[in-house]
């Protein structure tokens, strides 16, 4: 059963630039460990773990322990609250683009 996470939690989690960078690296990988995420990031392993904890609480990543390693993978469905919220404003942009199209036709018939 999928737990629905409030949009505030998702937005708060993605508001941090370092956390967004961690999330983007997880998205680009099938699965990735904290050690791999730490390598070359300029951020401590402890900080990476804290960012992953926040992303997990927001429903954006899942973890799979295997021996001494924990593998993280992206959960695209975790972005649904954000996508739903953004789609609400799609009407606004469609109207603006329609108005722009009309204006462009008037300027250059």
PyMOL commands that set and color helices and strands:
alter all, ss='L'
color gray80, all
select helices_A, chain A and resi 7-14+17-28+34-38+45-57+76-88+90-107
alter helices_A, ss='H'
color red, helices_A
select strands_A, chain A and resi 32-33+61-66+69-74
alter strands_A, ss='S'
color yellow, strands_A
deselect
rebuild
show_as cartoon
